[in-house]
């Protein structure tokens, strides 16, 4: 029984190593030394990175949140300042209601949130207020 458990654990960790190795392969600002931060430029939202579309700054394998300076991340990036963080979009459509301010509707903990696009029903991107 101990041998089976050991083999199962070895297989699981081996599989996990394959998955994480694939995940770590994608470029990030701090993972590739020659990708230096640009102090000039404006964050481009939404931007494409790792097969995702992002409407706000991200923190993938980095010390601080950063953004792409182009529509598709190609190495041009900068650390986000307070001005770069995503802003709420008002009015926005959620379910059958149009909201003109942050809402706690459908949040289990009663936290206020807002959409980052005009149609939350379609895009499903949001942030806490």
Backbone as CSV, one residue per row, in Angstrom:
resi,resn,N_x,N_y,N_z,CA_x,CA_y,CA_z,C_x,C_y,C_z
1,UNK,0.819,-1.192,0.000,0.000,0.000,0.000,0.861,1.252,0.000
2,UNK,1.965,1.252,0.743,2.851,2.403,0.799,3.502,2.681,-0.542
3,UNK,3.835,1.622,-1.280,4.439,1.782,-2.597,3.461,2.432,-3.570
4,UNK,2.200,2.023,-3.523,1.182,2.622,-4.404,1.005,4.105,-4.103
5,UNK,0.936,4.447,-2.834,0.779,5.854,-2.443,1.983,6.667,-2.904
6,UNK,3.183,6.080,-2.750,4.399,6.767,-3.186,4.413,6.990,-4.685
7,UNK,4.006,5.975,-5.444,3.939,6.116,-6.900,2.903,7.149,-7.310
8,UNK,1.766,7.159,-6.623,0.724,8.134,-6.920,1.222,9.558,-6.661
9,UNK,1.898,9.752,-5.539,2.456,11.073,-5.223,3.510,11.487,-6.246
10,UNK,4.372,10.575,-6.630,5.403,10.880,-7.623,4.770,11.274,-8.945
11,UNK,3.730,10.554,-9.347,3.030,10.881,-10.588,2.370,12.249,-10.501
12,UNK,1.719,12.532,-9.361,1.034,13.817,-9.183,2.029,14.970,-9.229
13,UNK,3.169,14.839,-8.534,4.157,15.912,-8.551,4.794,16.054,-9.927
14,UNK,4.969,14.957,-10.616,5.499,15.022,-11.982,4.544,15.752,-12.899
15,UNK,3.250,15.463,-12.779,2.242,16.139,-13.584,2.191,17.616,-13.234
16,UNK,2.266,17.923,-11.944,2.257,19.309,-11.498,3.462,20.057,-12.046
17,UNK,4.616,19.409,-12.093,5.813,20.034,-12.647,5.648,20.365,-14.109
18,UNK,4.980,19.496,-14.861,4.746,19.756,-16.289,3.820,20.945,-16.460
19,UNK,2.744,21.003,-15.669,1.790,22.107,-15.774,2.455,23.416,-15.393
20,UNK,3.181,23.457,-14.272,3.779,24.709,-13.828,4.918,25.132,-14.746
21,UNK,5.641,24.195,-15.324,6.709,24.567,-16.246,6.119,25.251,-17.470
22,UNK,5.006,24.773,-17.952,4.341,25.385,-19.096,3.847,26.781,-18.734
23,UNK,3.315,26.940,-17.533,2.796,28.230,-17.090,3.920,29.256,-16.961
24,UNK,5.062,28.855,-16.400,6.162,29.782,-16.173,6.890,30.178,-17.446
25,UNK,6.633,29.502,-18.542,7.353,29.773,-19.777,6.999,31.113,-20.400
26,UNK,5.772,31.579,-20.221,5.333,32.829,-20.837,6.123,34.002,-20.282
27,UNK,6.430,34.979,-21.133,7.234,36.108,-20.675,6.480,37.002,-19.705
28,UNK,7.167,37.494,-18.713,6.650,38.508,-17.806,7.750,39.542,-17.650
29,UNK,7.410,40.734,-17.228,8.416,41.789,-17.125,9.642,41.420,-16.314
30,UNK,9.466,40.773,-15.162,10.621,40.494,-14.319,11.277,39.155,-14.638
31,UNK,10.615,38.311,-15.421,11.175,37.002,-15.745,12.216,37.093,-16.853
32,UNK,12.158,38.121,-17.654,13.090,38.269,-18.765,13.884,39.559,-18.551
33,UNK,15.167,39.455,-18.263,15.971,40.622,-17.902,16.007,41.731,-18.951
34,UNK,15.935,41.393,-20.236,16.055,42.435,-21.248,14.761,43.221,-21.451
35,UNK,13.678,42.825,-20.808,12.443,43.597,-20.889,12.466,44.640,-19.784
36,UNK,12.998,45.799,-20.063,13.089,46.830,-19.039,11.835,47.691,-19.058
37,UNK,11.505,48.184,-17.902,10.307,49.008,-17.756,10.439,50.304,-18.532
38,UNK,9.372,50.691,-19.181,9.323,51.976,-19.852,8.692,52.979,-18.896
39,UNK,9.338,54.077,-18.672,8.792,55.109,-17.789,7.781,55.980,-18.535
40,UNK,7.831,55.935,-19.863,6.935,56.740,-20.677,5.847,55.851,-21.247
41,UNK,4.751,56.454,-21.581,3.669,55.699,-22.194,2.502,55.524,-21.250
42,UNK,1.406,55.142,-21.840,0.170,54.970,-21.107,-0.255,53.517,-21.190
43,UNK,-0.829,53.017,-20.106,-1.330,51.643,-20.110,-2.379,51.489,-21.198
44,UNK,-2.342,50.363,-21.878,-3.313,50.062,-22.921,-4.317,49.069,-22.348
45,UNK,-5.568,49.481,-22.244,-6.631,48.601,-21.743,-7.748,48.499,-22.762
46,UNK,-8.294,47.329,-22.961,-7.794,46.053,-22.457,-6.580,45.608,-23.253
47,UNK,-5.720,44.786,-22.641,-4.566,44.233,-23.356,-4.572,42.716,-23.249
48,UNK,-3.973,42.074,-24.245,-3.895,40.620,-24.313,-2.577,40.157,-23.701
49,UNK,-2.645,39.160,-22.808,-1.463,38.587,-22.184,-1.796,37.163,-21.757
50,UNK,-0.952,36.201,-22.129,-1.137,34.791,-21.763,-2.541,34.301,-22.093
51,UNK,-2.976,34.512,-23.287,-4.290,34.058,-23.747,-5.444,34.653,-22.951
52,UNK,-5.220,35.774,-22.276,-6.277,36.449,-21.525,-6.414,37.881,-21.980
53,UNK,-7.544,38.481,-21.677,-7.806,39.878,-21.977,-7.959,40.585,-20.635
54,UNK,-7.141,41.604,-20.380,-7.101,42.252,-19.084,-7.525,43.710,-19.183
55,UNK,-8.416,44.098,-18.273,-8.956,45.454,-18.224,-8.316,46.277,-17.116
56,UNK,-7.381,45.702,-16.396,-6.725,46.388,-15.293,-5.286,45.887,-15.207
57,UNK,-4.493,46.532,-14.362,-3.110,46.122,-14.154,-3.070,44.712,-13.577
58,UNK,-1.997,43.972,-13.863,-1.871,42.587,-13.416,-0.616,42.430,-12.564
59,UNK,-0.551,41.315,-11.841,0.602,41.058,-10.985,1.081,39.632,-11.198
60,UNK,1.448,39.287,-12.433,1.952,37.961,-12.756,3.452,37.929,-12.530
61,UNK,3.918,37.110,-11.614,5.332,36.912,-11.331,6.090,38.236,-11.233
62,UNK,5.498,39.205,-10.586,6.128,40.516,-10.436,5.894,41.012,-9.010
63,UNK,6.706,41.953,-8.575,6.559,42.504,-7.229,5.381,43.456,-7.136
64,UNK,5.100,44.155,-8.236,4.040,45.161,-8.246,3.162,44.961,-9.475
65,UNK,2.004,45.592,-9.456,1.110,45.513,-10.613,1.729,46.249,-11.790
66,UNK,1.527,45.712,-12.982,2.076,46.307,-14.192,1.052,46.211,-15.311
67,UNK,1.299,46.930,-16.405,0.406,46.906,-17.557,1.220,46.912,-18.844
68,UNK,0.572,46.517,-19.897,1.198,46.542,-21.223,0.979,47.918,-21.842
69,UNK,1.939,48.350,-22.632,1.800,49.629,-23.335,1.279,49.432,-24.750
70,UNK,1.010,48.171,-25.104,0.460,47.851,-26.424,-0.734,46.915,-26.245
71,UNK,-1.533,46.803,-27.285,-2.733,45.974,-27.216,-2.408,44.512,-26.941
72,UNK,-1.354,44.002,-27.551,-0.876,42.643,-27.305,0.485,42.767,-26.648
73,UNK,0.635,42.209,-25.444,1.904,42.338,-24.727,3.038,41.783,-25.569
74,UNK,3.992,42.653,-25.900,5.143,42.266,-26.710,6.442,42.688,-26.056
75,UNK,6.374,43.053,-24.778,7.579,43.443,-24.067,7.565,44.887,-23.593
76,UNK,6.700,45.723,-24.111,6.592,47.112,-23.652,5.632,47.157,-22.475
77,UNK,6.155,47.584,-21.313,5.340,47.581,-20.108,5.809,48.653,-19.149
78,UNK,5.027,48.888,-18.097,5.432,49.782,-17.012,4.694,49.384,-15.749
79,UNK,5.266,49.735,-14.591,4.571,49.525,-13.330,3.421,50.510,-13.250
80,UNK,2.327,50.073,-12.680,1.134,50.918,-12.606,1.209,51.889,-11.439
81,UNK,0.759,53.086,-11.696,0.591,54.074,-10.636,-0.900,54.134,-10.311
82,UNK,-1.267,54.920,-9.364,-2.680,55.046,-8.979,-3.548,55.482,-10.164
83,UNK,-2.990,56.341,-11.023,-3.751,56.833,-12.185,-3.985,55.745,-13.235
84,UNK,-3.143,54.721,-13.252,-3.246,53.667,-14.256,-4.294,52.606,-13.926
85,UNK,-4.656,52.476,-12.661,-5.597,51.428,-12.268,-6.958,51.661,-12.921
86,UNK,-7.642,50.578,-13.202,-8.921,50.644,-13.921,-9.939,51.487,-13.169
87,UNK,-10.727,52.195,-13.928,-11.788,53.037,-13.380,-13.135,52.363,-13.624
88,UNK,-14.060,52.584,-12.723,-15.416,52.079,-12.906,-16.044,52.758,-14.113
89,UNK,-16.884,52.021,-14.823,-17.600,52.573,-15.973,-19.064,52.714,-15.591
90,UNK,-19.565,53.934,-15.648,-20.971,54.204,-15.348,-21.620,54.878,-16.542
91,UNK,-22.828,54.566,-16.842,-23.622,53.503,-16.235,-23.184,52.149,-16.766
92,UNK,-23.498,51.090,-16.022,-23.245,49.738,-16.511,-24.488,48.884,-16.319
93,UNK,-24.608,47.892,-17.173,-25.755,46.996,-17.203,-25.391,45.718,-16.462
94,UNK,-26.194,45.363,-15.437,-26.001,44.115,-14.703,-27.357,43.453,-14.519
95,UNK,-27.464,42.257,-15.043,-28.716,41.519,-15.083,-29.763,42.379,-15.785
96,UNK,-30.801,42.815,-15.110,-31.852,43.609,-15.773,-31.884,45.055,-15.294
97,UNK,-30.764,45.507,-14.714,-30.734,46.850,-14.142,-29.538,47.625,-14.655
98,UNK,-29.730,48.938,-14.801,-28.625,49.834,-15.145,-28.205,50.538,-13.860
99,UNK,-26.901,50.468,-13.555,-26.362,51.064,-12.334,-25.562,52.310,-12.670
100,UNK,-25.747,53.354,-11.865,-25.068,54.631,-12.033,-24.022,54.854,-10.944
101,UNK,-23.887,53.878,-10.053,-22.894,53.948,-8.987,-22.552,52.528,-8.551
102,UNK,-21.561,52.392,-7.673,-21.179,51.077,-7.179,-22.366,50.423,-6.484
103,UNK,-22.406,49.102,-6.548,-23.521,48.363,-5.960,-23.003,47.180,-5.156
104,UNK,-23.811,46.726,-4.213,-23.481,45.495,-3.494,-24.392,44.356,-3.940
105,UNK,-25.172,44.590,-4.991,-26.077,43.586,-5.533,-25.300,42.327,-5.918
106,UNK,-25.726,41.188,-5.433,-25.175,39.869,-5.736,-23.815,39.602,-5.088
107,UNK,-23.339,40.464,-4.214,-22.097,40.168,-3.503,-22.458,39.537,-2.160
108,UNK,-21.979,38.341,-1.919,-22.335,37.603,-0.707,-21.877,38.282,0.575
109,UNK,-20.830,39.108,0.488,-20.292,39.753,1.677,-20.713,41.212,1.799
110,UNK,-21.578,41.683,0.903,-22.069,43.048,0.967,-21.068,44.106,0.541
111,UNK,-20.023,43.685,-0.193,-19.017,44.649,-0.661,-19.526,45.343,-1.915
112,UNK,-19.189,46.606,-2.051,-19.581,47.357,-3.236,-18.604,47.079,-4.366
113,UNK,-19.139,46.976,-5.581,-18.349,46.681,-6.755,-18.913,47.463,-7.939
114,UNK,-18.137,47.482,-9.028,-18.590,48.125,-10.259,-18.037,47.364,-11.452
115,UNK,-18.610,47.611,-12.589,-18.157,46.986,-13.829,-17.055,47.839,-14.450
116,UNK,-16.155,47.185,-15.180,-15.109,47.914,-15.897,-15.485,48.134,-17.358
117,UNK,-16.671,47.648,-17.735,-17.221,47.906,-19.070,-18.692,48.271,-18.899
118,UNK,-19.307,48.759,-19.957,-20.710,49.159,-19.855,-21.662,47.977,-19.754
119,UNK,-21.247,46.798,-20.188,-22.139,45.643,-20.164,-21.506,44.507,-19.358
120,UNK,-21.789,44.489,-18.060,-21.245,43.432,-17.216,-21.797,42.072,-17.626
121,UNK,-23.037,42.017,-18.058,-23.656,40.752,-18.449,-22.851,40.048,-19.537
122,UNK,-22.266,40.818,-20.427,-21.497,40.248,-21.537,-20.029,40.053,-21.169
123,UNK,-19.390,41.075,-20.600,-17.935,41.066,-20.396,-17.491,40.462,-19.066
124,UNK,-18.303,40.593,-18.023,-18.021,40.016,-16.708,-16.675,40.454,-16.117
125,UNK,-16.321,41.714,-16.289,-15.110,42.259,-15.655,-15.526,43.328,-14.661
126,UNK,-14.940,43.266,-13.472,-15.365,44.140,-12.394,-14.217,44.375,-11.420
127,UNK,-14.462,45.279,-10.483,-13.513,45.516,-9.397,-14.288,45.994,-8.192
128,UNK,-13.687,45.848,-7.014,-14.298,46.363,-5.804,-14.141,47.871,-5.779
129,UNK,-15.129,48.546,-5.242,-15.077,50.020,-5.135,-14.384,50.438,-3.852
